[in-house]
Amino acid sequence: MDFQDAVLRPLAERLCRVDGVVGVTLGGSRARGTHTAESDYDLGVYYRGALDTDGLTALAQEWAGAGTSATRTGEWGPWVDGGAWLSYDGRAVDWLYRDLDRVAAVWRDAQQGMYGFHAQTGHPFGFADFAYAGELASAVILADPSGQLGEFRADMQHYPDALRDALVRRGLWEAEFVTVLARKAIPRADTTYVAGCLFRAVCLCAHALHAHARRWLISEKGAVAAAGALPNAPADFSARAHAVLGRLGTTPDELTAALTLAEHLVADTRDACPLT
């Protein structure tokens, strides 16, 4: 048997015996089949109500050795709200808490076209709340005693039309708006501010392209390459997007050149994402 069946499934079953845990998934690149030999194993630990983090720490120490621990809920931030970084037989295995009631609330919002990008450690663009749905839609369920995860996962296979429209319309409106703000900062050569605006514009374009294609985008990590591989992407999207920030410079002339690249990229992304 492979590592998933021999090690992770039995671990998932034990995790589900900890108070509060309702199910466990394998997510990330390992679930999507895009992993490398060095990729971590990301386990989504879904819970409802109070989570027995002391019980999780006891299991972590038994499974991965003394000195390991699981965090309290909320310790890593509001959206990725805790977990554990563990190692087993030379493999990195991360536990990531997911409050299933919050996942359900986000899913209801997404179906109405409501979304947000939220401050969260490790997410410089912002954590996309609808990523909760994308994670579960693409996950491999390792343990689900009550069947709750399976029900959500089945629903989340359909990308909501309202969310698609909102990410294209609102997202590209914001992308255009931040390029206007960036241009106002060029005369004072405020490179840091311009960089932030252009980074946001590029990420918003990546989200719009994914939404238009009805593909879940979970993180800004790898988002540009993933967007460039979509069939609806503008020509050379990835190379052009990287060039926006890769050639930013510090003088007004250099910043203007980078901004012009960004403006063209946003315009081409809008053309690639028609809505009826």
Residue frames as qw, qx, qy, qz and C-alpha x, y, z in Angstrom:
[[0.000, 0.887, 0.462, 0.000, 0.00, 0.00, 0.00],
 [0.360, 0.562, -0.050, 0.743, 1.10, 3.59, -0.58],
 [0.199, 0.030, -0.493, 0.846, 1.66, 6.18, 2.14],
 [0.418, -0.206, -0.084, -0.881, -1.87, 7.56, 1.78],
 [0.802, -0.229, -0.397, -0.383, -3.60, 4.24, 2.42],
 [0.734, -0.052, -0.586, 0.339, -1.04, 2.70, 4.78],
 [0.372, -0.109, -0.434, 0.813, -0.45, 5.73, 7.01],
 [0.125, -0.106, 0.011, -0.986, -2.77, 8.66, 6.35],
 [0.579, -0.334, -0.490, -0.559, -6.12, 6.87, 6.33],
 [0.644, -0.368, -0.620, 0.255, -5.51, 5.16, 9.68],
 [0.258, -0.093, -0.299, 0.914, -4.33, 8.51, 11.07],
 [0.291, -0.235, -0.246, -0.894, -7.47, 10.20, 9.76],
 [0.640, -0.406, -0.607, -0.238, -9.65, 7.61, 11.47],
 [0.545, -0.322, -0.518, 0.575, -7.87, 8.29, 14.75],
 [0.061, 0.070, -0.047, 0.995, -8.22, 12.05, 14.29],
 [0.449, -0.361, -0.432, -0.694, -11.98, 11.57, 13.95],
 [0.636, -0.442, -0.621, 0.123, -12.06, 10.06, 17.42],
 [0.278, -0.088, -0.320, 0.901, -10.86, 13.37, 18.91],
 [0.071, 0.705, 0.609, -0.357, -13.74, 15.44, 20.26],
 [0.162, 0.756, 0.002, -0.634, -14.96, 17.99, 17.73],
 [0.007, -0.369, 0.720, 0.588, -13.39, 16.44, 14.63],
 [0.736, 0.349, 0.346, -0.465, -15.98, 15.41, 12.02],
 [0.873, 0.445, 0.175, 0.101, -13.76, 14.48, 9.08],
 [0.408, -0.621, 0.437, 0.506, -10.30, 14.58, 7.52],
 [0.732, 0.673, 0.095, -0.035, -9.21, 15.25, 3.94],
 [0.625, -0.199, 0.331, 0.678, -6.01, 15.20, 1.93],
 [0.312, 0.911, 0.204, -0.178, -5.69, 18.50, 0.12],
 [0.152, -0.781, 0.409, 0.446, -3.22, 20.64, -1.79],
 [0.383, 0.572, -0.607, -0.397, -1.05, 19.38, -4.61],
 [0.158, -0.153, 0.973, -0.065, -1.16, 15.81, -3.31],
 [0.491, 0.429, 0.655, -0.382, -4.93, 15.74, -3.84],
 [0.495, 0.736, -0.035, -0.461, -4.77, 17.51, -7.21],
 [0.907, 0.179, 0.287, 0.253, -2.02, 15.29, -8.56],
 [0.408, 0.859, -0.113, 0.287, 0.34, 18.22, -9.19],
 [0.606, -0.754, 0.245, 0.057, 2.78, 17.38, -6.40],
 [0.482, 0.618, -0.605, 0.141, 6.50, 16.69, -6.50],
 [0.746, -0.091, -0.614, 0.242, 8.40, 14.21, -4.38],
 [0.291, 0.065, -0.468, 0.832, 9.13, 17.01, -1.89],
 [0.361, -0.465, -0.231, -0.775, 5.53, 18.21, -1.52],
 [0.231, -0.139, 0.702, -0.659, 3.96, 18.23, 1.92],
 [0.247, -0.399, -0.862, -0.193, 0.89, 16.18, 2.81],
 [0.211, -0.175, 0.198, -0.941, -1.81, 18.67, 3.84],
 [0.209, -0.383, -0.899, 0.037, -4.55, 17.18, 5.99],
 [0.302, -0.413, -0.076, -0.856, -7.70, 19.24, 6.46],
 [0.197, -0.218, -0.862, 0.412, -8.98, 18.57, 9.98],
 [0.301, -0.437, -0.335, -0.778, -12.64, 19.59, 9.86],
 [0.194, -0.218, -0.785, 0.547, -14.37, 20.26, 13.16],
 [0.299, -0.626, -0.386, -0.608, -17.62, 21.55, 14.57],
 [0.620, -0.757, -0.144, -0.146, -18.06, 23.25, 17.93],
 [0.387, -0.804, 0.451, -0.016, -15.31, 22.99, 20.54],
 [0.797, 0.424, -0.421, 0.086, -12.18, 21.24, 19.30],
 [0.809, -0.565, 0.125, 0.108, -10.15, 19.18, 21.78],
 [0.452, 0.791, -0.384, 0.152, -6.72, 20.55, 20.90],
 [0.410, -0.582, 0.675, -0.193, -5.16, 18.83, 23.92],
 [0.865, 0.094, 0.484, -0.092, -6.36, 15.54, 22.46],
 [0.703, 0.705, -0.065, 0.069, -4.85, 16.51, 19.11],
 [0.030, 0.805, -0.567, 0.171, -1.52, 17.30, 20.76],
 [0.669, -0.325, 0.650, -0.154, -1.54, 13.92, 22.52],
 [0.874, 0.374, 0.311, 0.000, -2.18, 12.19, 19.19],
 [0.452, 0.846, -0.264, 0.100, 0.50, 14.27, 17.45],
 [0.228, -0.702, 0.656, -0.156, 3.08, 13.28, 20.07],
 [0.790, -0.074, 0.600, -0.101, 2.13, 9.62, 19.86],
 [0.796, 0.554, 0.243, 0.030, 2.24, 9.68, 16.06],
 [0.533, 0.767, -0.139, 0.330, 5.20, 11.98, 15.33],
 [0.659, 0.081, -0.435, 0.608, 7.19, 11.99, 18.55],
 [0.403, -0.719, -0.361, 0.437, 7.61, 13.93, 21.77],
 [0.275, -0.366, 0.119, 0.881, 8.02, 17.66, 21.38],
 [0.037, -0.289, -0.598, -0.747, 5.37, 17.97, 18.67],
 [0.122, 0.418, 0.610, -0.662, 2.11, 19.74, 19.36],
 [0.116, 0.606, 0.626, 0.477, -1.10, 21.01, 17.84],
 [0.040, 0.189, -0.139, 0.971, -2.10, 24.65, 18.25],
 [0.204, 0.482, 0.630, -0.574, -5.15, 26.07, 19.94],
 [0.341, 0.673, 0.576, 0.315, -7.86, 27.25, 17.55],
 [0.050, 0.988, 0.137, 0.045, -7.20, 30.78, 16.34],
 [0.619, -0.600, 0.224, 0.455, -3.47, 30.61, 17.00],
 [0.517, 0.029, 0.498, 0.696, -2.47, 30.97, 13.34],
 [0.101, 0.073, -0.224, -0.967, -5.04, 33.61, 12.47],
 [0.542, 0.212, 0.350, -0.734, -8.72, 33.98, 11.65],
 [0.762, 0.392, -0.202, -0.474, -8.94, 31.91, 8.45],
 [0.739, 0.195, -0.627, 0.152, -6.22, 29.30, 8.75],
 [0.467, -0.731, 0.115, -0.484, -6.96, 29.04, 12.41],
 [0.514, -0.582, 0.610, -0.157, -4.50, 26.44, 13.59],
 [0.926, 0.265, -0.248, -0.104, -3.06, 22.99, 13.13],
 [0.710, -0.542, 0.407, 0.192, 0.26, 21.20, 13.43],
 [0.507, 0.701, -0.489, -0.113, 3.48, 20.83, 11.43],
 [0.821, -0.336, 0.456, -0.076, 4.61, 17.24, 11.77],
 [0.356, 0.570, -0.702, -0.237, 7.09, 14.84, 10.22],
 [0.867, -0.115, 0.434, -0.218, 6.60, 11.11, 9.77],
 [0.834, 0.074, 0.451, 0.310, 9.20, 8.85, 8.20],
 [0.388, -0.190, 0.344, 0.834, 10.89, 11.86, 6.62],
 [0.058, 0.526, 0.606, 0.594, 7.65, 13.20, 5.15],
 [0.074, 0.016, 0.275, -0.958, 6.13, 16.55, 6.10],
 [0.203, -0.518, -0.804, -0.213, 2.51, 16.10, 7.19],
 [0.055, -0.112, 0.208, -0.970, 0.58, 19.27, 8.06],
 [0.061, -0.578, -0.804, 0.121, -2.71, 19.35, 9.94],
 [0.022, -0.152, -0.116, -0.981, -4.85, 22.37, 9.02],
 [0.153, 0.412, 0.744, -0.503, -7.96, 23.14, 11.04],
 [0.171, -0.206, -0.480, -0.835, -11.17, 23.95, 9.18],
 [0.302, 0.214, 0.606, -0.705, -14.32, 25.00, 11.05],
 [0.133, 0.287, 0.860, 0.399, -17.07, 23.24, 9.08],
 [0.067, 0.787, 0.544, -0.284, -19.75, 25.68, 10.24],
 [0.036, -0.726, 0.182, 0.663, -17.67, 28.50, 8.80],
 [0.170, -0.099, 0.797, 0.571, -17.11, 26.55, 5.60],
 [0.145, 0.562, 0.811, 0.074, -20.88, 26.15, 5.30],
 [0.028, 0.840, 0.264, -0.473, -21.45, 29.89, 5.83],
 [0.104, -0.533, 0.476, 0.691, -18.85, 30.79, 3.19],
 [0.190, 0.152, 0.879, 0.409, -20.43, 28.36, 0.77],
 [0.142, 0.748, 0.630, -0.155, -23.84, 29.99, 1.24],
 [0.018, -0.805, 0.063, 0.590, -22.28, 33.39, 0.55],
 [0.203, -0.301, 0.698, 0.617, -20.42, 32.14, -2.53],
 [0.233, 0.420, 0.847, 0.227, -23.66, 30.85, -4.01],
 [0.087, 0.892, 0.400, -0.193, -25.00, 34.42, -3.69],
 [0.532, 0.672, 0.035, 0.514, -21.91, 35.97, -5.28],
 [0.325, -0.910, 0.172, -0.193, -20.52, 37.29, -2.00],
 [0.883, 0.051, -0.205, 0.419, -16.82, 36.88, -1.26],
 [0.191, -0.962, 0.190, -0.039, -13.86, 38.55, 0.39],
 [0.725, 0.341, -0.401, 0.444, -10.06, 38.49, 0.54],
 [0.588, -0.794, -0.065, -0.139, -9.04, 38.56, 4.19],
 [0.046, 0.760, -0.592, 0.263, -5.88, 39.30, 6.14],
 [0.966, -0.238, 0.081, -0.058, -4.17, 36.04, 7.08],
 [0.345, -0.682, 0.606, 0.220, -0.57, 35.16, 7.88],
 [0.497, -0.102, 0.798, 0.325, 1.05, 33.49, 4.88],
 [0.404, 0.620, 0.626, 0.245, -1.34, 35.02, 2.34],
 [0.262, -0.276, 0.039, 0.924, 0.13, 38.34, 1.11],
 [0.140, -0.264, -0.513, -0.805, -2.77, 38.94, -1.29],
 [0.531, -0.136, 0.328, -0.769, -5.35, 37.91, 1.28],
 [0.217, 0.054, 0.973, -0.056, -7.11, 34.66, 2.03],
 [0.433, -0.065, -0.465, -0.769, -9.97, 34.09, -0.42],
 [0.538, -0.120, 0.602, -0.578, -12.85, 32.91, 1.75],
 [0.864, 0.281, -0.038, -0.416, -14.31, 30.86, -1.11],
 [0.331, 0.503, -0.798, 0.027, -11.08, 28.85, -1.07],
 [0.474, -0.151, 0.751, -0.434, -12.79, 26.78, 1.63],
 [0.820, 0.360, 0.240, -0.375, -15.15, 25.50, -1.06],
 [0.590, 0.656, -0.457, -0.116, -12.34, 25.02, -3.56],
 [0.092, -0.484, 0.841, -0.223, -10.29, 23.04, -1.07],
 [0.604, 0.024, 0.705, -0.371, -13.11, 20.65, -0.30],
 [0.761, 0.528, 0.002, -0.377, -14.17, 20.33, -3.94],
 [0.593, 0.610, -0.526, -0.006, -10.70, 19.09, -4.92],
 [0.325, -0.544, 0.710, -0.308, -9.86, 17.16, -1.75],
 [0.590, 0.019, -0.801, -0.097, -9.53, 13.42, -1.22],
 [0.648, -0.536, 0.145, -0.521, -11.69, 12.43, 1.73],
 [0.315, 0.336, -0.855, 0.239, -9.72, 10.21, 4.10],
 [0.164, -0.297, -0.873, 0.351, -12.31, 9.86, 6.87],
 [0.316, -0.176, -0.126, -0.924, -15.90, 11.09, 7.03],
 [0.016, 0.134, 0.954, -0.270, -17.88, 9.03, 9.57],
 [0.295, 0.511, 0.540, -0.601, -21.03, 11.14, 9.38],
 [0.468, 0.481, 0.622, 0.405, -20.92, 11.78, 5.62],
 [0.017, 0.899, 0.213, -0.383, -20.97, 15.57, 6.11],
 [0.196, -0.580, 0.461, 0.643, -17.83, 16.24, 4.09],
 [0.310, 0.144, 0.831, 0.438, -19.03, 14.10, 1.23],
 [0.195, 0.780, 0.591, -0.058, -22.29, 16.04, 1.00],
 [0.038, -0.878, 0.071, 0.471, -20.50, 19.39, 0.88],
 [0.317, -0.370, 0.660, 0.572, -17.92, 18.10, -1.58],
 [0.354, 0.414, 0.787, 0.291, -20.62, 16.93, -3.98],
 [0.133, 0.906, 0.365, -0.170, -22.34, 20.33, -3.90],
 [0.183, -0.829, 0.241, 0.471, -19.06, 22.19, -4.40],
 [0.576, 0.060, 0.639, 0.506, -18.29, 20.46, -7.69],
 [0.277, 0.757, 0.463, 0.368, -20.47, 23.12, -9.32],
 [0.321, -0.078, -0.104, 0.938, -18.83, 26.55, -9.43],
 [0.128, 0.710, 0.574, -0.388, -21.58, 29.08, -8.54],
 [0.383, 0.628, 0.393, 0.552, -22.63, 31.32, -11.42],
 [0.194, -0.962, -0.149, -0.117, -23.10, 34.27, -9.05],
 [0.615, -0.634, 0.243, 0.401, -19.56, 33.93, -7.72],
 [0.627, 0.203, 0.446, 0.606, -18.19, 33.69, -11.27],
 [0.184, 0.821, 0.323, 0.434, -19.93, 36.91, -12.27],
 [0.390, -0.919, -0.026, 0.047, -18.84, 38.74, -9.11],
 [0.684, -0.436, 0.307, 0.497, -15.16, 37.80, -9.39],
 [0.509, 0.358, 0.434, 0.651, -15.07, 38.88, -13.02],
 [0.032, 0.852, 0.305, 0.425, -17.08, 42.11, -12.69],
 [0.451, -0.892, 0.027, -0.018, -15.98, 43.33, -9.27],
 [0.795, -0.338, 0.238, 0.444, -12.53, 41.83, -9.46],
 [0.562, 0.324, 0.317, 0.692, -11.58, 43.42, -12.75],
 [0.070, -0.919, -0.181, -0.342, -13.16, 46.73, -11.72],
 [0.596, -0.777, 0.124, 0.162, -10.84, 46.70, -8.69],
 [0.765, -0.038, 0.300, 0.569, -7.85, 45.70, -10.85],
 [0.336, 0.667, 0.258, 0.613, -8.46, 48.73, -13.04],
 [0.322, -0.921, -0.103, -0.193, -8.96, 50.95, -9.99],
 [0.711, -0.592, 0.161, 0.342, -5.66, 49.97, -8.33],
 [0.644, 0.227, 0.275, 0.677, -3.77, 50.75, -11.53],
 [0.036, 0.855, 0.190, 0.481, -5.26, 54.26, -11.38],
 [0.576, -0.816, 0.050, 0.030, -4.03, 54.56, -7.80],
 [0.808, -0.178, 0.219, 0.517, -0.60, 53.30, -8.81],
 [0.464, 0.584, 0.225, 0.627, -0.28, 55.94, -11.51],
 [0.216, -0.928, -0.067, -0.295, -0.86, 58.69, -8.94],
 [0.717, -0.646, 0.180, 0.192, 2.11, 57.40, -6.92],
 [0.822, 0.306, 0.130, 0.462, 4.57, 57.40, -9.81],
 [0.229, 0.860, -0.089, 0.447, 5.62, 61.09, -9.67],
 [0.417, -0.776, 0.394, -0.263, 6.91, 60.58, -6.13],
 [0.507, 0.414, -0.755, 0.036, 8.60, 57.29, -7.14],
 [0.599, -0.338, 0.530, -0.496, 6.76, 55.38, -4.40],
 [0.413, 0.286, -0.827, -0.251, 7.93, 51.99, -5.62],
 [0.056, 0.034, 0.931, -0.358, 6.63, 50.03, -2.64],
 [0.470, 0.382, 0.422, -0.675, 3.09, 51.37, -3.06],
 [0.560, 0.463, -0.406, -0.554, 3.14, 50.85, -6.82],
 [0.222, 0.226, -0.948, -0.035, 4.40, 47.29, -6.30],
 [0.250, 0.179, 0.816, -0.490, 1.53, 46.56, -3.93],
 [0.550, 0.469, 0.118, -0.680, -1.04, 47.93, -6.36],
 [0.518, 0.455, -0.596, -0.412, 0.34, 45.97, -9.30],
 [0.033, 0.119, -0.978, 0.166, 0.65, 42.75, -7.29],
 [0.411, 0.315, 0.637, -0.571, -3.02, 43.11, -6.39],
 [0.564, 0.512, -0.169, -0.625, -4.02, 43.82, -9.98],
 [0.345, 0.352, -0.841, -0.224, -2.21, 40.71, -11.24],
 [0.089, 0.047, 0.945, -0.312, -3.79, 38.48, -8.58],
 [0.493, 0.412, 0.378, -0.666, -7.25, 39.87, -9.31],
 [0.534, 0.469, -0.478, -0.516, -6.73, 39.02, -12.98],
 [0.185, 0.193, -0.964, 0.008, -5.75, 35.47, -12.03],
 [0.280, 0.236, 0.777, -0.512, -8.91, 35.13, -9.93],
 [0.543, 0.478, 0.036, -0.689, -11.10, 36.53, -12.72],
 [0.443, 0.394, -0.712, -0.376, -9.67, 34.08, -15.26],
 [0.042, 0.020, -0.979, 0.196, -10.21, 31.12, -12.93],
 [0.381, 0.345, 0.569, -0.642, -13.74, 32.22, -12.11],
 [0.539, 0.471, -0.240, -0.655, -14.62, 32.72, -15.77],
 [0.450, 0.280, -0.824, -0.201, -13.36, 29.20, -16.48],
 [0.820, -0.394, -0.050, -0.413, -15.27, 27.93, -13.40],
 [0.760, 0.126, -0.522, 0.366, -12.06, 26.70, -11.79],
 [0.583, -0.800, -0.131, 0.063, -11.38, 27.08, -8.09],
 [0.456, 0.567, -0.375, 0.575, -8.30, 29.18, -7.19],
 [0.721, -0.558, -0.390, 0.127, -7.28, 28.45, -3.63],
 [0.555, -0.647, 0.024, 0.522, -4.12, 30.48, -3.07],
 [0.281, 0.919, -0.190, -0.199, -2.01, 33.19, -4.64],
 [0.402, -0.512, 0.719, 0.246, 0.90, 30.73, -4.59],
 [0.329, 0.025, 0.851, 0.407, 1.24, 29.51, -8.16],
 [0.395, 0.655, 0.495, -0.412, -1.82, 31.51, -9.20],
 [0.258, 0.719, -0.304, -0.570, -0.17, 33.25, -12.15],
 [0.000, 0.283, -0.901, -0.330, 1.15, 30.03, -13.69],
 [0.281, 0.334, 0.886, -0.157, -2.20, 28.32, -13.14],
 [0.368, 0.723, 0.252, -0.528, -4.08, 31.22, -14.74],
 [0.168, 0.621, -0.540, -0.543, -1.73, 31.24, -17.71],
 [0.100, -0.092, 0.971, 0.197, -2.48, 27.56, -18.34],
 [0.450, 0.460, 0.618, -0.453, -6.24, 28.14, -18.58],
 [0.447, 0.369, 0.656, 0.483, -7.75, 27.90, -22.08],
 [0.095, 0.906, 0.386, 0.146, -9.31, 31.37, -21.71],
 [0.478, -0.656, 0.029, 0.584, -6.10, 33.14, -20.65],
 [0.354, 0.904, -0.141, -0.194, -4.74, 36.00, -22.76],
 [0.835, 0.418, -0.222, 0.282, -1.68, 35.13, -24.82],
 [0.539, 0.307, -0.447, 0.644, 1.50, 34.87, -22.72],
 [0.473, -0.788, -0.163, -0.358, -0.43, 35.78, -19.57],
 [0.822, -0.489, -0.097, 0.274, 2.07, 34.26, -17.13],
 [0.639, 0.105, 0.049, 0.760, 5.16, 35.80, -18.71],
 [0.036, 0.643, 0.167, 0.747, 3.48, 39.19, -18.97],
 [0.594, -0.753, -0.190, -0.211, 2.22, 39.07, -15.39],
 [0.801, -0.370, -0.050, 0.468, 5.67, 38.20, -14.04],
 [0.484, 0.344, 0.116, 0.796, 7.20, 40.95, -16.16],
 [0.216, -0.846, -0.226, -0.431, 4.98, 43.55, -14.49],
 [0.618, -0.780, 0.096, -0.013, 6.72, 43.03, -11.15],
 [0.873, -0.100, 0.156, 0.450, 9.99, 41.59, -12.40],
 [0.475, 0.335, 0.159, 0.798, 10.89, 44.82, -14.19],
 [0.198, -0.865, -0.452, 0.094, 9.32, 47.28, -11.78],
 [0.445, 0.438, -0.078, 0.777, 12.33, 49.55, -11.21],
 [0.361, -0.550, -0.460, 0.596, 12.51, 52.62, -8.98],
 [0.083, -0.185, 0.138, 0.969, 12.40, 55.66, -11.25],
 [0.501, 0.455, 0.296, -0.674, 9.19, 57.27, -12.57],
 [0.494, 0.459, -0.529, -0.515, 10.03, 56.14, -16.11],
 [0.182, 0.143, -0.973, 0.011, 10.60, 52.54, -15.01],
 [0.255, 0.259, 0.760, -0.540, 7.45, 52.52, -12.90],
 [0.523, 0.469, -0.017, -0.711, 5.42, 53.95, -15.79],
 [0.417, 0.336, -0.761, -0.365, 6.63, 51.18, -18.09],
 [0.047, -0.043, -0.971, 0.230, 5.64, 48.51, -15.56],
 [0.359, 0.376, 0.506, -0.688, 2.26, 50.13, -14.99],
 [0.509, 0.427, -0.337, -0.667, 1.59, 50.24, -18.72],
 [0.293, 0.145, -0.936, -0.132, 2.24, 46.50, -18.91],
 [0.100, 0.222, 0.845, -0.475, -0.22, 45.98, -16.07],
 [0.434, 0.421, 0.164, -0.779, -2.91, 48.14, -17.69],
 [0.500, 0.329, -0.611, -0.517, -2.66, 46.17, -20.92],
 [0.177, 0.030, -0.977, 0.114, -2.79, 42.90, -19.00],
 [0.261, 0.317, 0.650, -0.640, -5.95, 43.95, -17.15],
 [0.504, 0.437, -0.130, -0.734, -7.58, 45.09, -20.39],
 [0.438, 0.261, -0.796, -0.326, -6.74, 41.83, -22.14],
 [0.008, -0.089, -0.937, 0.338, -8.02, 39.85, -19.16],
 [0.422, 0.377, 0.375, -0.735, -11.33, 41.71, -19.35],
 [0.541, 0.404, -0.436, -0.595, -11.57, 40.87, -23.07],
 [0.325, 0.178, -0.927, -0.056, -10.89, 37.22, -22.23],
 [0.010, -0.232, -0.862, 0.450, -13.71, 37.10, -19.66],
 [0.315, -0.196, -0.324, -0.871, -16.94, 38.08, -21.45],
 [0.161, 0.252, 0.833, -0.465, -20.16, 37.78, -19.49],
 [0.067, -0.438, -0.689, -0.573, -23.63, 37.66, -20.96]]
